[in-house]
């Protein structure tokens, strides 16, 4: 008689709790919950509701990951930190307007510019924001960022849609100019492998589909978005990115996945929105968006789990 041991090479473990070091394909019986479980991988992406922001907000500074996210500015000085389920208060930011550029992590975030096309730069250390001496060479609003607090990339913006600058933790220097550029686009990746996509230079009626890739020196054209938009979220790396929601005549739920060559459709958001905050993912397998305009300003949070992500499932026999 064929046995599981003979097919897979090990016995089904009988455990009081789920194991911590578990591999895809592993099966075990949880005696506490009286369930048979298997470690599998998701076959498609999915969005689920997360913890709501304490306040509604759009046009925010955001950074971090799905389980360690950050939101600030967007017309308010308050900062909130996310642990994957709950938002808690952090230190207030010094410059509050919307349309600031941003990147980094929950404990090492960076913000620059604002709606007044300021050159001011601020750094967050996990508890407080500090305005630093290093200022942008070109003031701008609506730019997007990639990278880290000590190796950042500022892309596009208004009134300088082609301007790129690189930050080393103390000083901004000019980088290679974007070819198409724009403002209110989205970005992903790192300072030496950046991605810029979508945006506008025609105000609310312009919806770019263009994508550009940066190698640390110059920009080259990438694959076009299926749906043009501005004000979307952007997460991931240059070869595995997400374009999330945005504005295309109205707020949209459309999500697209980039593989380094072309964009394809991904599972849509539950709530259409634009100018929201987003926490990065590397690669595009675990993302988070929060706040934004629907067009009314919202406090909703959504979390993304990509295809191929390891999950524990209960085996149900009917």
N, C-alpha and C positions, 0 to 999 in steps of 0.2 A: 504494500500500500504506500502511495506517495505521502510524504510528510513535509510539513513546513521546514523542519530541520534539514531534510534532504535537499529541498529546493533552495533555501536561502543560506544554509550553513550554520545556523545557530538557533537555540531554543527561544520561545517566547518567554520573556522575563515576567515574573510575578512580583510586583513592586507595590509598596504602600503609597508612593507618590511618583509623579512623572520624573524621569531622569533629567539631569541638567545638560549632560554632554550626549546629545542624541543626534543620530545621523538620518538622512533621508532614506526611507525604506525600512527603518527599524520599527518593530512591532512589540508592544508590551501590554500587560494586563495591570490596571490600577485597581488594587483590591479595596482601597478606601472608597472610591467612587463606583466600584464594580463595573468598570468599562474597559473594553479592549480599544487600544489606541495605536495609531500609526503616524509616523513622521512623513509627510508628503510635501509636495511643492505646488503652489498655486499655478493654475493653467491660464489665467487672465488677470488683468489688473482690476482693482475694486476700490471704491471710495466708501468711507464710513464716517459717521459723525464723531467729532471729538468734543472736548470741553469748550464751552463758549467763553469768549473774551469777556472780562468784566465790564467793558464799555464798547459801544459801537465805534468803528474807526475805519478810515480809508486813507490811501496815499501814505502809507506808513513806512518807517524804517523796520526791516526785519532781518533775521539772521538765524543761524543754528540748524538743527536737525529736527526730525519729527518728534523725538523724545526729549529734546533740549532746545526749544525754540525761543525766540526773542521778538518782541514788538515794541515800538516806541514812536514818538513824533506823530505825524498825521493830524496836526492841529492840537495836540495835547502833549504836555511834558512827561506824563506818566509812562513808565516802562513796565512791561509784564513779561514774566518768564514761564515757559510751559514745560512740564515734565512728561508729556505724553497723555495726560488726563486732566490736569488742573493748571490754571494760570495763577501766578502769585506776583505781588508787586516787587519791582526792582527799583533802582535809582533813577531819578528824573533826568531826562535829556535837557541840554541847554538851549537848543534851537528847535522849535516845535513845528514849523510849517510842514505842509505836505510836499511831495515831489522831491524828496532827498534821495541821493544815491546811497547804496549800502552793500555790505558783504560781511563775512566773518562768522563767528560762532557765538553762542550764548554768553561765554565768558571772555570773548575777545572780538567784539564787533567794531565796525567802522561805519561812519556816516559822513556825507559831504554834501555841499551845495544846499539849495532849497528853492522855494518858489520865487524868491527875490534874486535868483542867480548868484547867490553867495559863493565865496571860495572857502568858507569855514569847514574845518574837519574836526570830528569828534571821535574819541575812542571809548569803548566800554570795557571794563575789567571784570564784569560779573556782579558788581555792586554799584558802581558810579560811572557817570560820563565825564570826560575831561576834554575841553577844547585844546587842541594841540597846535604848536607853532606852524607845522606843515600845512600849507594852504594850496588849493587847486591853482594851477596856472591860468585856467579859464573858468570863470564862474558859470554855473549852469544849473538848471532845474530839469527834472524828468530824466536824468541819466540812470543807467543801470550798472550794477557792479558784479564782479566775480572775484574769486580768490579769497585771501585771508587778510587779517588786520595788518600783517607785516609784508604782504605780497599781494596787493590789491590791484584791480583793473577797473577803471571808470570808463564807461562807454557811452558815447553820444550825449544827447541832452539839448536843451533849448536855452540860448540861441546858437549852440555850437553842435549841430547834429553829427558831425564827422570827427569830433575831437575824442582822442583816446589818451588817458594818462595812467601811469603806473606809480604805485606807492610802495615804499620800502620799509615803512614803519616810522619814517620821520620826514620824508620829502617826496613830493609829487614831481615826476618828470614826464615830458611828452612822449607818447608812443606813436606807432604808425596810425595814420588816419583811416577811419572807416571809408568804404567805397560808397555805400548807400546811406548807412547810418540812420539817424532819426532820433526821436525822443519818445518816452513812454513805451519803449520796446522792453524786451526781457533779455537776461543774460544767464550764463551758466559757465562752469568750468573753472579754470585757474588763470593766473596772470600770463602764463606762457602757453596755455591751451584754452583760450577763451572762446565763447560763443555768444553772438548777438543776433536776435531775431525779432521780426515784427516791428511794431512802432508806427510812427507817423511823422510827417512834417507839414501836414495839411490840416491839422486840428482834428476835430471829431469826425470829419468826413473821410479821412485818409486811413487806409488799412493796409500796411505793408505785409507781403508774404516772404520778403527776402530774409536770408540767413547768411551770416558772415562768420568765418572762423579765423582765429588769431593764433600765431605761432610764437608770440613774444616780440615780433618785429613788424609784421605786416598782416593785412587782412586779405582773405580770398573768399570767393563766393561758395556757399554751401547749398544744400537742397532747399527748395522753396516750401514754406508752410502750405498745407492744403487750404486753410482758411486764414485770410489776412485779418489782423487784429492789432490793437494796442492796449496797454494797461493790463496785460496778462501776468501770471506768475511764471517764473522760469527756474527750473531746478536741474541738478544733475551735472554731468561732465560733457566735454565736447563730443564724445562718441556715444553718449547715452543720456539724453536730456528730455525734459518734459516742458511743453508749452501748455499752460493751464488757464482756461477761461479767457477773459478779456472783453474788449468792446469791438463790435462790428456792426454799428448802427444801433445796437442795444447790447446789454449784457448777454454773454453766451456761456454755455456749459462745456463747449468743445475742448477736448484735451488731445494733444498729439505727442507722439513719441519719436525722438530723433536717434538714429543709429550711427551717426557720423557721415551719412550719405543722403538719406531721405527721411521725410516725415511720414508717419502713418497714424491712423486714428487709434486712440486709446479710450478706455472707459470714461464717460463724461462725468463731470461734477454733478452733485445732486442739486446745488443751488448756483444759478448763473451769477457771475460777479466779475468785476474788474477793479483795478487799483487796490488790490488786496495785498496782505502780507503773505510771504511764503517762506517755509523752512526748506533748506536744500536737501538733496539726497545725492549720494555718490556711490554707484550710479543711480539711475532713475528707478529705484525699487521701493523707496519709502519716502514719501513727500508729505507736506502739510501746508494747507492754505487757511487763512483766517482774516476776518473782517472784509472790507471792500464795499463796493456799491452794487446794488442789485436792480434798479438804481438807488433805492433808499439804502442808507449806510447800515451795515449789518455787523453782528458780533459772532456769527457762526464760524465754527472751525470744522474742516474736513481733513481726513487722513487717507493717504493712498498706500496701498500694498500692491506691488507690481507682480507680473507673472514670473514664476520661478522662485518666489520667496518661500522659504521653508515654513510650514505650519504644522501644528499637531492637530490631528483629526480623530474623532471618535468613530470606531467602526460600528455601524448599525446594521443589524440583521433583521429583515422583515419577512 
